[in-house]
Amino acid sequence: MYDHHGSPILNPLWVIAIILIVAALYWLRVLAAPMAFSLFLMALVWPVYQHRAFKGRRALRGLALIVSVMLVLVATAAVLLLIGYGARTVAVGLSLYGERAQETYRAIGLWLEGRGVGLWPTAGDPFSPNGLFHLVHEAVLRINAIMGFVALTLIFLILGLLEASAFQHRLPHALGADAADRLLRAFHILGWKFRRYMLVRTAVSVLTGLLTWLFALMAGLDFAIAWGILAFALNYIPFIGSILAVFPPVLFAIVQFESWQTPALVLLGMTLIQFSIGNLLDPRLEGRALAVSPFAVVFSIFFWGMLWGIPGAFMGVPLTIAIATVCNHFHEACWITRLLTPHTSPDKAKRSGCQKGECR
């Protein structure tokens, strides 16, 4: 249905369909999240997989698959190793303040209990055997969930790369030549946008790590390099990573310094760095680089994080980019692109060819 300007009017069926899709994505998140993540990784390694050096014999195609998967594993392992290095360095540093750490913890616990708040209401004292057992149990459950997610993602990635060429040939028979051509062009543009998104994300992470390192040095906080490395690695997880990057140095400052002024300064400085970059600079850079509204960038992180947890928070912006890019190639879904992009108006879309089946 269209108005007198030729623009599509939002149909109630669209609203019902969106609600059902969101519900399905939530209930099927165990499979949907790894599949979405694998498609995102496919777009990142696609230029390597399709490189002309691997054209020709089947053995070269197998080598292309191995190289592509290894790139993903190396990049993932590098980020995890950086997080592990930072966490290990901080753990070694805390051992130097072992007695003060326990005293500080107990003082905070008593202060909270005096106001009716239990610090560890389910596990008791974390330094007790029961508390340590509870922490180990929770850690094992988290590790099992992460390993399952990684395994499914790698399986979907390998199968997706193997089936990509056949999928391109089957698509016209399933959707028709015109719709298949639009979808393939959307996928091509989407891959370029995903790679650009990761470049922006990496640049922002480097800036966050450098600022965190410099601030830790200025504040006199021990292990400044470790805090910078943790901030860099955790910044790949939007919003949640920012929270995880703020609290450990603040807690360490409480243990390291006897006065409360320095920990308060560390809290203020770390929060200011993460808030300025994560909520002001990052959405604007990503919005300009990817033609997505800064509000859509922030909203997508919270929305997909609510659906899929940490994987959803990481994939929130890429998924929003994917929706806007695919809808941009189909006139019936132009209104979705206009909601997500700050510069597309109906008149501009009509002048650029929206009446021919696409909205640009």
GUDRENKOL-224846 format. One record per residue (C-alpha): residue number from 1; residue in three letters; x, z, y. Coordinates in steps of 0.05 Angstrom, whole numbers, plus 5000, padded with zeros to 4 digits. Layout:
<nodes>
<roro=NUM | romar=ALA | c1=X | c3=Z | c2=Y>
...
</nodes>
This chain:
<nodes>
<roro=1 | romar=MET | c1=5000 | c3=5000 | c2=5000>
<roro=2 | romar=TYR | c1=5027 | c3=4981 | c2=5069>
<roro=3 | romar=ASP | c1=5008 | c3=4995 | c2=5141>
<roro=4 | romar=HIS | c1=4996 | c3=4943 | c2=5196>
<roro=5 | romar=HIS | c1=5072 | c3=4941 | c2=5210>
<roro=6 | romar=GLY | c1=5087 | c3=4921 | c2=5138>
<roro=7 | romar=SER | c1=5118 | c3=4987 | c2=5120>
<roro=8 | romar=PRO | c1=5098 | c3=5023 | c2=5055>
<roro=9 | romar=ILE | c1=5052 | c3=5082 | c2=5061>
<roro=10 | romar=LEU | c1=5068 | c3=5143 | c2=5018>
<roro=11 | romar=ASN | c1=5022 | c3=5140 | c2=4958>
<roro=12 | romar=PRO | c1=4997 | c3=5206 | c2=4927>
<roro=13 | romar=LEU | c1=5020 | c3=5178 | c2=4860>
<roro=14 | romar=TRP | c1=5091 | c3=5179 | c2=4887>
<roro=15 | romar=VAL | c1=5084 | c3=5253 | c2=4901>
<roro=16 | romar=ILE | c1=5058 | c3=5267 | c2=4831>
<roro=17 | romar=ALA | c1=5113 | c3=5225 | c2=4800>
<roro=18 | romar=ILE | c1=5167 | c3=5262 | c2=4840>
<roro=19 | romar=ILE | c1=5140 | c3=5330 | c2=4819>
<roro=20 | romar=LEU | c1=5138 | c3=5309 | c2=4746>
<roro=21 | romar=ILE | c1=5209 | c3=5280 | c2=4750>
<roro=22 | romar=VAL | c1=5236 | c3=5344 | c2=4782>
<roro=23 | romar=ALA | c1=5202 | c3=5386 | c2=4728>
<roro=24 | romar=ALA | c1=5231 | c3=5342 | c2=4673>
<roro=25 | romar=LEU | c1=5301 | c3=5346 | c2=4703>
<roro=26 | romar=TYR | c1=5296 | c3=5421 | c2=4704>
<roro=27 | romar=TRP | c1=5272 | c3=5430 | c2=4633>
<roro=28 | romar=LEU | c1=5321 | c3=5378 | c2=4606>
<roro=29 | romar=ARG | c1=5380 | c3=5402 | c2=4648>
<roro=30 | romar=VAL | c1=5421 | c3=5416 | c2=4586>
<roro=31 | romar=LEU | c1=5424 | c3=5341 | c2=4574>
<roro=32 | romar=ALA | c1=5408 | c3=5313 | c2=4642>
<roro=33 | romar=ALA | c1=5464 | c3=5348 | c2=4680>
<roro=34 | romar=PRO | c1=5521 | c3=5325 | c2=4633>
<roro=35 | romar=MET | c1=5491 | c3=5254 | c2=4633>
<roro=36 | romar=ALA | c1=5489 | c3=5251 | c2=4709>
<roro=37 | romar=PHE | c1=5560 | c3=5279 | c2=4713>
<roro=38 | romar=SER | c1=5584 | c3=5227 | c2=4663>
<roro=39 | romar=LEU | c1=5553 | c3=5170 | c2=4704>
<roro=40 | romar=PHE | c1=5588 | c3=5198 | c2=4766>
<roro=41 | romar=LEU | c1=5655 | c3=5198 | c2=4729>
<roro=42 | romar=MET | c1=5641 | c3=5128 | c2=4704>
<roro=43 | romar=ALA | c1=5635 | c3=5104 | c2=4775>
<roro=44 | romar=LEU | c1=5701 | c3=5137 | c2=4793>
<roro=45 | romar=VAL | c1=5742 | c3=5107 | c2=4737>
<roro=46 | romar=TRP | c1=5706 | c3=5040 | c2=4734>
<roro=47 | romar=PRO | c1=5760 | c3=5002 | c2=4774>
<roro=48 | romar=VAL | c1=5811 | c3=5026 | c2=4724>
<roro=49 | romar=TYR | c1=5768 | c3=5009 | c2=4663>
<roro=50 | romar=GLN | c1=5753 | c3=4940 | c2=4690>
<roro=51 | romar=HIS | c1=5824 | c3=4926 | c2=4715>
<roro=52 | romar=ARG | c1=5849 | c3=4856 | c2=4699>
<roro=53 | romar=ALA | c1=5909 | c3=4885 | c2=4662>
<roro=54 | romar=PHE | c1=5860 | c3=4908 | c2=4607>
<roro=55 | romar=LYS | c1=5822 | c3=4842 | c2=4601>
<roro=56 | romar=GLY | c1=5826 | c3=4802 | c2=4537>
<roro=57 | romar=ARG | c1=5836 | c3=4830 | c2=4468>
<roro=58 | romar=ARG | c1=5797 | c3=4888 | c2=4439>
<roro=59 | romar=ALA | c1=5859 | c3=4931 | c2=4435>
<roro=60 | romar=LEU | c1=5867 | c3=4926 | c2=4510>
<roro=61 | romar=ARG | c1=5795 | c3=4947 | c2=4520>
<roro=62 | romar=GLY | c1=5808 | c3=5008 | c2=4477>
<roro=63 | romar=LEU | c1=5870 | c3=5023 | c2=4518>
<roro=64 | romar=ALA | c1=5828 | c3=5018 | c2=4581>
<roro=65 | romar=LEU | c1=5779 | c3=5069 | c2=4552>
<roro=66 | romar=ILE | c1=5835 | c3=5117 | c2=4534>
<roro=67 | romar=VAL | c1=5868 | c3=5111 | c2=4603>
<roro=68 | romar=SER | c1=5801 | c3=5122 | c2=4638>
<roro=69 | romar=VAL | c1=5784 | c3=5184 | c2=4597>
<roro=70 | romar=MET | c1=5854 | c3=5211 | c2=4605>
<roro=71 | romar=LEU | c1=5849 | c3=5204 | c2=4681>
<roro=72 | romar=VAL | c1=5786 | c3=5246 | c2=4680>
<roro=73 | romar=LEU | c1=5817 | c3=5299 | c2=4635>
<roro=74 | romar=VAL | c1=5881 | c3=5302 | c2=4676>
<roro=75 | romar=ALA | c1=5843 | c3=5310 | c2=4742>
<roro=76 | romar=THR | c1=5798 | c3=5363 | c2=4712>
<roro=77 | romar=ALA | c1=5856 | c3=5400 | c2=4681>
<roro=78 | romar=ALA | c1=5894 | c3=5398 | c2=4746>
<roro=79 | romar=VAL | c1=5838 | c3=5432 | c2=4784>
<roro=80 | romar=LEU | c1=5828 | c3=5484 | c2=4729>
<roro=81 | romar=LEU | c1=5903 | c3=5498 | c2=4726>
<roro=82 | romar=LEU | c1=5905 | c3=5509 | c2=4800>
<roro=83 | romar=ILE | c1=5847 | c3=5558 | c2=4795>
<roro=84 | romar=GLY | c1=5882 | c3=5592 | c2=4736>
<roro=85 | romar=TYR | c1=5948 | c3=5596 | c2=4773>
<roro=86 | romar=GLY | c1=5914 | c3=5628 | c2=4834>
<roro=87 | romar=ALA | c1=5874 | c3=5677 | c2=4791>
<roro=88 | romar=ARG | c1=5936 | c3=5696 | c2=4750>
<roro=89 | romar=THR | c1=5978 | c3=5707 | c2=4813>
<roro=90 | romar=VAL | c1=5924 | c3=5751 | c2=4842>
<roro=91 | romar=ALA | c1=5917 | c3=5790 | c2=4776>
<roro=92 | romar=VAL | c1=5992 | c3=5803 | c2=4775>
<roro=93 | romar=GLY | c1=5988 | c3=5825 | c2=4847>
<roro=94 | romar=LEU | c1=5931 | c3=5872 | c2=4833>
<roro=95 | romar=SER | c1=5972 | c3=5905 | c2=4778>
<roro=96 | romar=LEU | c1=6020 | c3=5927 | c2=4833>
<roro=97 | romar=TYR | c1=5962 | c3=5963 | c2=4866>
<roro=98 | romar=GLY | c1=5930 | c3=5987 | c2=4801>
<roro=99 | romar=GLU | c1=5918 | c3=6060 | c2=4820>
<roro=100 | romar=ARG | c1=5895 | c3=6042 | c2=4890>
<roro=101 | romar=ALA | c1=5849 | c3=5989 | c2=4862>
<roro=102 | romar=GLN | c1=5814 | c3=6039 | c2=4818>
<roro=103 | romar=GLU | c1=5810 | c3=6090 | c2=4874>
<roro=104 | romar=THR | c1=5782 | c3=6039 | c2=4921>
<roro=105 | romar=TYR | c1=5731 | c3=6016 | c2=4870>
<roro=106 | romar=ARG | c1=5708 | c3=6087 | c2=4855>
<roro=107 | romar=ALA | c1=5704 | c3=6103 | c2=4929>
<roro=108 | romar=ILE | c1=5660 | c3=6041 | c2=4941>
<roro=109 | romar=GLY | c1=5618 | c3=6059 | c2=4880>
<roro=110 | romar=LEU | c1=5606 | c3=6130 | c2=4905>
<roro=111 | romar=TRP | c1=5589 | c3=6105 | c2=4975>
<roro=112 | romar=LEU | c1=5538 | c3=6057 | c2=4947>
<roro=113 | romar=GLU | c1=5509 | c3=6108 | c2=4898>
<roro=114 | romar=GLY | c1=5500 | c3=6155 | c2=4956>
<roro=115 | romar=ARG | c1=5454 | c3=6103 | c2=4986>
<roro=116 | romar=GLY | c1=5416 | c3=6089 | c2=4922>
<roro=117 | romar=VAL | c1=5453 | c3=6026 | c2=4901>
<roro=118 | romar=GLY | c1=5489 | c3=6023 | c2=4834>
<roro=119 | romar=LEU | c1=5552 | c3=5981 | c2=4834>
<roro=120 | romar=TRP | c1=5548 | c3=5964 | c2=4759>
<roro=121 | romar=PRO | c1=5477 | c3=5983 | c2=4739>
<roro=122 | romar=THR | c1=5479 | c3=5946 | c2=4672>
<roro=123 | romar=ALA | c1=5550 | c3=5957 | c2=4648>
<roro=124 | romar=GLY | c1=5570 | c3=6024 | c2=4679>
<roro=125 | romar=ASP | c1=5643 | c3=6032 | c2=4700>
<roro=126 | romar=PRO | c1=5680 | c3=5966 | c2=4689>
<roro=127 | romar=PHE | c1=5744 | c3=6005 | c2=4673>
<roro=128 | romar=SER | c1=5710 | c3=6040 | c2=4615>
<roro=129 | romar=PRO | c1=5709 | c3=6010 | c2=4544>
<roro=130 | romar=ASN | c1=5635 | c3=5992 | c2=4550>
<roro=131 | romar=GLY | c1=5646 | c3=5959 | c2=4618>
<roro=132 | romar=LEU | c1=5705 | c3=5919 | c2=4592>
<roro=133 | romar=PHE | c1=5665 | c3=5898 | c2=4531>
<roro=134 | romar=HIS | c1=5608 | c3=5875 | c2=4575>
<roro=135 | romar=LEU | c1=5655 | c3=5834 | c2=4619>
<roro=136 | romar=VAL | c1=5688 | c3=5802 | c2=4559>
<roro=137 | romar=HIS | c1=5621 | c3=5785 | c2=4528>
<roro=138 | romar=GLU | c1=5596 | c3=5753 | c2=4592>
<roro=139 | romar=ALA | c1=5661 | c3=5714 | c2=4599>
<roro=140 | romar=VAL | c1=5656 | c3=5687 | c2=4528>
<roro=141 | romar=LEU | c1=5584 | c3=5664 | c2=4540>
<roro=142 | romar=ARG | c1=5605 | c3=5629 | c2=4604>
<roro=143 | romar=ILE | c1=5664 | c3=5595 | c2=4570>
<roro=144 | romar=ASN | c1=5620 | c3=5571 | c2=4513>
<roro=145 | romar=ALA | c1=5570 | c3=5541 | c2=4563>
<roro=146 | romar=ILE | c1=5626 | c3=5507 | c2=4601>
<roro=147 | romar=MET | c1=5658 | c3=5479 | c2=4538>
<roro=148 | romar=GLY | c1=5591 | c3=5452 | c2=4515>
<roro=149 | romar=PHE | c1=5579 | c3=5419 | c2=4582>
<roro=150 | romar=VAL | c1=5648 | c3=5387 | c2=4583>
<roro=151 | romar=ALA | c1=5641 | c3=5362 | c2=4511>
<roro=152 | romar=LEU | c1=5573 | c3=5330 | c2=4525>
<roro=153 | romar=THR | c1=5599 | c3=5299 | c2=4590>
<roro=154 | romar=LEU | c1=5659 | c3=5268 | c2=4554>
<roro=155 | romar=ILE | c1=5614 | c3=5240 | c2=4498>
<roro=156 | romar=PHE | c1=5567 | c3=5209 | c2=4549>
<roro=157 | romar=LEU | c1=5626 | c3=5182 | c2=4589>
<roro=158 | romar=ILE | c1=5657 | c3=5148 | c2=4528>
<roro=159 | romar=LEU | c1=5591 | c3=5119 | c2=4504>
<roro=160 | romar=GLY | c1=5573 | c3=5097 | c2=4575>
<roro=161 | romar=LEU | c1=5639 | c3=5059 | c2=4584>
<roro=162 | romar=LEU | c1=5632 | c3=5026 | c2=4516>
<roro=163 | romar=GLU | c1=5559 | c3=5005 | c2=4530>
<roro=164 | romar=ALA | c1=5568 | c3=4985 | c2=4603>
<roro=165 | romar=SER | c1=5580 | c3=4911 | c2=4591>
<roro=166 | romar=ALA | c1=5524 | c3=4904 | c2=4540>
<roro=167 | romar=PHE | c1=5477 | c3=4943 | c2=4587>
<roro=168 | romar=GLN | c1=5490 | c3=4892 | c2=4643>
<roro=169 | romar=HIS | c1=5469 | c3=4835 | c2=4596>
<roro=170 | romar=ARG | c1=5407 | c3=4871 | c2=4571>
<roro=171 | romar=LEU | c1=5383 | c3=4891 | c2=4639>
<roro=172 | romar=PRO | c1=5353 | c3=4823 | c2=4660>
<roro=173 | romar=HIS | c1=5314 | c3=4820 | c2=4595>
<roro=174 | romar=ALA | c1=5285 | c3=4889 | c2=4607>
<roro=175 | romar=LEU | c1=5270 | c3=4886 | c2=4682>
<roro=176 | romar=GLY | c1=5272 | c3=4813 | c2=4700>
<roro=177 | romar=ALA | c1=5328 | c3=4774 | c2=4734>
<roro=178 | romar=ASP | c1=5310 | c3=4794 | c2=4806>
<roro=179 | romar=ALA | c1=5303 | c3=4869 | c2=4794>
<roro=180 | romar=ALA | c1=5365 | c3=4870 | c2=4750>
<roro=181 | romar=ASP | c1=5406 | c3=4834 | c2=4803>
<roro=182 | romar=ARG | c1=5384 | c3=4884 | c2=4856>
<roro=183 | romar=LEU | c1=5399 | c3=4943 | c2=4810>
<roro=184 | romar=LEU | c1=5469 | c3=4917 | c2=4792>
<roro=185 | romar=ARG | c1=5485 | c3=4906 | c2=4866>
<roro=186 | romar=ALA | c1=5462 | c3=4977 | c2=4879>
<roro=187 | romar=PHE | c1=5507 | c3=5003 | c2=4824>
<roro=188 | romar=HIS | c1=5566 | c3=4965 | c2=4853>
<roro=189 | romar=ILE | c1=5555 | c3=4995 | c2=4922>
<roro=190 | romar=LEU | c1=5543 | c3=5063 | c2=4891>
<roro=191 | romar=GLY | c1=5610 | c3=5063 | c2=4855>
<roro=192 | romar=TRP | c1=5645 | c3=5049 | c2=4921>
<roro=193 | romar=LYS | c1=5607 | c3=5106 | c2=4955>
<roro=194 | romar=PHE | c1=5623 | c3=5155 | c2=4900>
<roro=195 | romar=ARG | c1=5697 | c3=5140 | c2=4905>
<roro=196 | romar=ARG | c1=5693 | c3=5148 | c2=4980>
<roro=197 | romar=TYR | c1=5656 | c3=5214 | c2=4972>
<roro=198 | romar=MET | c1=5712 | c3=5241 | c2=4929>
<roro=199 | romar=LEU | c1=5764 | c3=5220 | c2=4980>
<roro=200 | romar=VAL | c1=5726 | c3=5257 | c2=5034>
<roro=201 | romar=ARG | c1=5716 | c3=5317 | c2=4988>
<roro=202 | romar=THR | c1=5791 | c3=5319 | c2=4973>
<roro=203 | romar=ALA | c1=5811 | c3=5314 | c2=5046>
<roro=204 | romar=VAL | c1=5764 | c3=5371 | c2=5064>
<roro=205 | romar=SER | c1=5790 | c3=5413 | c2=5006>
<roro=206 | romar=VAL | c1=5862 | c3=5402 | c2=5029>
<roro=207 | romar=LEU | c1=5843 | c3=5423 | c2=5100>
<roro=208 | romar=THR | c1=5808 | c3=5485 | c2=5074>
<roro=209 | romar=GLY | c1=5867 | c3=5504 | c2=5031>
<roro=210 | romar=LEU | c1=5917 | c3=5496 | c2=5089>
<roro=211 | romar=LEU | c1=5875 | c3=5536 | c2=5138>
<roro=212 | romar=THR | c1=5864 | c3=5591 | c2=5087>
<roro=213 | romar=TRP | c1=5939 | c3=5594 | c2=5072>
<roro=214 | romar=LEU | c1=5957 | c3=5597 | c2=5146>
<roro=215 | romar=PHE | c1=5906 | c3=5650 | c2=5161>
<roro=216 | romar=ALA | c1=5929 | c3=5693 | c2=5102>
<roro=217 | romar=LEU | c1=6000 | c3=5688 | c2=5128>
<roro=218 | romar=MET | c1=5979 | c3=5709 | c2=5198>
<roro=219 | romar=ALA | c1=5938 | c3=5767 | c2=5171>
<roro=220 | romar=GLY | c1=5996 | c3=5792 | c2=5129>
<roro=221 | romar=LEU | c1=5956 | c3=5784 | c2=5064>
<roro=222 | romar=ASP | c1=5999 | c3=5782 | c2=5002>
<roro=223 | romar=PHE | c1=6000 | c3=5718 | c2=4959>
<roro=224 | romar=ALA | c1=5978 | c3=5672 | c2=5015>
<roro=225 | romar=ILE | c1=5996 | c3=5610 | c2=4974>
<roro=226 | romar=ALA | c1=5950 | c3=5633 | c2=4918>
<roro=227 | romar=TRP | c1=5892 | c3=5642 | c2=4966>
<roro=228 | romar=GLY | c1=5904 | c3=5573 | c2=4994>
<roro=229 | romar=ILE | c1=5906 | c3=5542 | c2=4925>
<roro=230 | romar=LEU | c1=5842 | c3=5577 | c2=4904>
<roro=231 | romar=ALA | c1=5806 | c3=5555 | c2=4968>
<roro=232 | romar=PHE | c1=5829 | c3=5483 | c2=4956>
<roro=233 | romar=ALA | c1=5806 | c3=5481 | c2=4883>
<roro=234 | romar=LEU | c1=5741 | c3=5519 | c2=4893>
<roro=235 | romar=ASN | c1=5721 | c3=5476 | c2=4953>
<roro=236 | romar=TYR | c1=5703 | c3=5420 | c2=4904>
<roro=237 | romar=ILE | c1=5642 | c3=5462 | c2=4887>
<roro=238 | romar=PRO | c1=5599 | c3=5458 | c2=4950>
<roro=239 | romar=PHE | c1=5571 | c3=5524 | c2=4978>
<roro=240 | romar=ILE | c1=5583 | c3=5565 | c2=4915>
<roro=241 | romar=GLY | c1=5658 | c3=5551 | c2=4918>
<roro=242 | romar=SER | c1=5659 | c3=5574 | c2=4990>
<roro=243 | romar=ILE | c1=5630 | c3=5642 | c2=4970>
<roro=244 | romar=LEU | c1=5678 | c3=5648 | c2=4911>
<roro=245 | romar=ALA | c1=5737 | c3=5632 | c2=4958>
<roro=246 | romar=VAL | c1=5718 | c3=5686 | c2=5009>
<roro=247 | romar=PHE | c1=5706 | c3=5750 | c2=4969>
<roro=248 | romar=PRO | c1=5770 | c3=5755 | c2=4926>
<roro=249 | romar=PRO | c1=5818 | c3=5756 | c2=4987>
<roro=250 | romar=VAL | c1=5773 | c3=5805 | c2=5022>
<roro=251 | romar=LEU | c1=5771 | c3=5852 | c2=4962>
<roro=252 | romar=PHE | c1=5847 | c3=5845 | c2=4955>
<roro=253 | romar=ALA | c1=5854 | c3=5862 | c2=5029>
<roro=254 | romar=ILE | c1=5813 | c3=5926 | c2=5018>
<roro=255 | romar=VAL | c1=5862 | c3=5946 | c2=4964>
<roro=256 | romar=GLN | c1=5925 | c3=5924 | c2=5001>
<roro=257 | romar=PHE | c1=5912 | c3=5954 | c2=5070>
<roro=258 | romar=GLU | c1=5895 | c3=6027 | c2=5084>
<roro=259 | romar=SER | c1=5855 | c3=6014 | c2=5147>
<roro=260 | romar=TRP | c1=5788 | c3=5979 | c2=5149>
<roro=261 | romar=GLN | c1=5805 | c3=5935 | c2=5208>
<roro=262 | romar=THR | c1=5849 | c3=5886 | c2=5171>
<roro=263 | romar=PRO | c1=5799 | c3=5874 | c2=5113>
<roro=264 | romar=ALA | c1=5745 | c3=5864 | c2=5165>
<roro=265 | romar=LEU | c1=5789 | c3=5813 | c2=5201>
<roro=266 | romar=VAL | c1=5803 | c3=5777 | c2=5134>
<roro=267 | romar=LEU | c1=5728 | c3=5775 | c2=5120>
<roro=268 | romar=LEU | c1=5713 | c3=5747 | c2=5189>
<roro=269 | romar=GLY | c1=5769 | c3=5695 | c2=5186>
<roro=270 | romar=MET | c1=5755 | c3=5671 | c2=5115>
<roro=271 | romar=THR | c1=5681 | c3=5666 | c2=5129>
<roro=272 | romar=LEU | c1=5693 | c3=5628 | c2=5193>
<roro=273 | romar=ILE | c1=5738 | c3=5578 | c2=5158>
<roro=274 | romar=GLN | c1=5689 | c3=5566 | c2=5101>
<roro=275 | romar=PHE | c1=5628 | c3=5564 | c2=5146>
<roro=276 | romar=SER | c1=5659 | c3=5517 | c2=5197>
<roro=277 | romar=ILE | c1=5684 | c3=5468 | c2=5145>
<roro=278 | romar=GLY | c1=5630 | c3=5474 | c2=5092>
<roro=279 | romar=ASN | c1=5569 | c3=5475 | c2=5138>
<roro=280 | romar=LEU | c1=5591 | c3=5437 | c2=5200>
<roro=281 | romar=LEU | c1=5651 | c3=5391 | c2=5188>
<roro=282 | romar=ASP | c1=5639 | c3=5372 | c2=5116>
<roro=283 | romar=PRO | c1=5566 | c3=5350 | c2=5122>
<roro=284 | romar=ARG | c1=5582 | c3=5309 | c2=5184>
<roro=285 | romar=LEU | c1=5642 | c3=5275 | c2=5152>
<roro=286 | romar=GLU | c1=5603 | c3=5259 | c2=5089>
<roro=287 | romar=GLY | c1=5543 | c3=5237 | c2=5129>
<roro=288 | romar=ARG | c1=5584 | c3=5188 | c2=5170>
<roro=289 | romar=ALA | c1=5625 | c3=5163 | c2=5112>
<roro=290 | romar=LEU | c1=5565 | c3=5153 | c2=5066>
<roro=291 | romar=ALA | c1=5508 | c3=5140 | c2=5116>
<roro=292 | romar=VAL | c1=5469 | c3=5201 | c2=5093>
<roro=293 | romar=SER | c1=5436 | c3=5251 | c2=5140>
<roro=294 | romar=PRO | c1=5476 | c3=5316 | c2=5147>
<roro=295 | romar=PHE | c1=5412 | c3=5354 | c2=5134>
<roro=296 | romar=ALA | c1=5402 | c3=5315 | c2=5070>
<roro=297 | romar=VAL | c1=5474 | c3=5333 | c2=5050>
<roro=298 | romar=VAL | c1=5462 | c3=5408 | c2=5058>
<roro=299 | romar=PHE | c1=5392 | c3=5405 | c2=5028>
<roro=300 | romar=SER | c1=5415 | c3=5366 | c2=4967>
<roro=301 | romar=ILE | c1=5468 | c3=5419 | c2=4951>
<roro=302 | romar=PHE | c1=5416 | c3=5475 | c2=4950>
<roro=303 | romar=PHE | c1=5362 | c3=5433 | c2=4916>
<roro=304 | romar=TRP | c1=5404 | c3=5407 | c2=4858>
<roro=305 | romar=GLY | c1=5440 | c3=5474 | c2=4853>
<roro=306 | romar=MET | c1=5372 | c3=5507 | c2=4843>
<roro=307 | romar=LEU | c1=5356 | c3=5457 | c2=4787>
<roro=308 | romar=TRP | c1=5423 | c3=5454 | c2=4750>
<roro=309 | romar=GLY | c1=5465 | c3=5511 | c2=4775>
<roro=310 | romar=ILE | c1=5539 | c3=5499 | c2=4792>
<roro=311 | romar=PRO | c1=5539 | c3=5427 | c2=4763>
<roro=312 | romar=GLY | c1=5478 | c3=5412 | c2=4806>
<roro=313 | romar=ALA | c1=5512 | c3=5439 | c2=4869>
<roro=314 | romar=PHE | c1=5572 | c3=5395 | c2=4855>
<roro=315 | romar=MET | c1=5529 | c3=5334 | c2=4839>
<roro=316 | romar=GLY | c1=5478 | c3=5346 | c2=4895>
<roro=317 | romar=VAL | c1=5509 | c3=5299 | c2=4946>
<roro=318 | romar=PRO | c1=5526 | c3=5243 | c2=4895>
<roro=319 | romar=LEU | c1=5456 | c3=5246 | c2=4867>
<roro=320 | romar=THR | c1=5426 | c3=5240 | c2=4937>
<roro=321 | romar=ILE | c1=5472 | c3=5182 | c2=4951>
<roro=322 | romar=ALA | c1=5450 | c3=5149 | c2=4887>
<roro=323 | romar=ILE | c1=5376 | c3=5157 | c2=4903>
<roro=324 | romar=ALA | c1=5385 | c3=5129 | c2=4974>
<roro=325 | romar=THR | c1=5427 | c3=5070 | c2=4950>
<roro=326 | romar=VAL | c1=5382 | c3=5049 | c2=4893>
<roro=327 | romar=CYS | c1=5318 | c3=5057 | c2=4936>
<roro=328 | romar=ASN | c1=5352 | c3=5016 | c2=4990>
<roro=329 | romar=HIS | c1=5347 | c3=4954 | c2=4945>
<roro=330 | romar=PHE | c1=5273 | c3=4960 | c2=4930>
<roro=331 | romar=HIS | c1=5222 | c3=4950 | c2=4984>
<roro=332 | romar=GLU | c1=5170 | c3=4996 | c2=4952>
<roro=333 | romar=ALA | c1=5219 | c3=5055 | c2=4957>
<roro=334 | romar=CYS | c1=5245 | c3=5040 | c2=5027>
<roro=335 | romar=TRP | c1=5212 | c3=5103 | c2=5054>
<roro=336 | romar=ILE | c1=5258 | c3=5147 | c2=5011>
<roro=337 | romar=THR | c1=5320 | c3=5113 | c2=5040>
<roro=338 | romar=ARG | c1=5293 | c3=5123 | c2=5110>
<roro=339 | romar=LEU | c1=5283 | c3=5197 | c2=5097>
<roro=340 | romar=LEU | c1=5354 | c3=5206 | c2=5072>
<roro=341 | romar=THR | c1=5392 | c3=5162 | c2=5122>
<roro=342 | romar=PRO | c1=5395 | c3=5179 | c2=5196>
<roro=343 | romar=HIS | c1=5400 | c3=5108 | c2=5224>
<roro=344 | romar=THR | c1=5349 | c3=5066 | c2=5187>
<roro=345 | romar=SER | c1=5285 | c3=5053 | c2=5224>
<roro=346 | romar=PRO | c1=5226 | c3=5009 | c2=5202>
<roro=347 | romar=ASP | c1=5240 | c3=4957 | c2=5257>
<roro=348 | romar=LYS | c1=5314 | c3=4954 | c2=5239>
<roro=349 | romar=ALA | c1=5299 | c3=4950 | c2=5165>
<roro=350 | romar=LYS | c1=5250 | c3=4892 | c2=5178>
<roro=351 | romar=ARG | c1=5301 | c3=4855 | c2=5221>
<roro=352 | romar=SER | c1=5355 | c3=4863 | c2=5167>
<roro=353 | romar=GLY | c1=5313 | c3=4836 | c2=5111>
<roro=354 | romar=CYS | c1=5269 | c3=4892 | c2=5085>
<roro=355 | romar=GLN | c1=5210 | c3=4844 | c2=5082>
<roro=356 | romar=LYS | c1=5250 | c3=4803 | c2=5031>
<roro=357 | romar=GLY | c1=5251 | c3=4860 | c2=4982>
<roro=358 | romar=GLU | c1=5306 | c3=4906 | c2=5007>
<roro=359 | romar=CYS | c1=5313 | c3=4956 | c2=5064>
<roro=360 | romar=ARG | c1=5382 | c3=4961 | c2=5094>
</nodes>
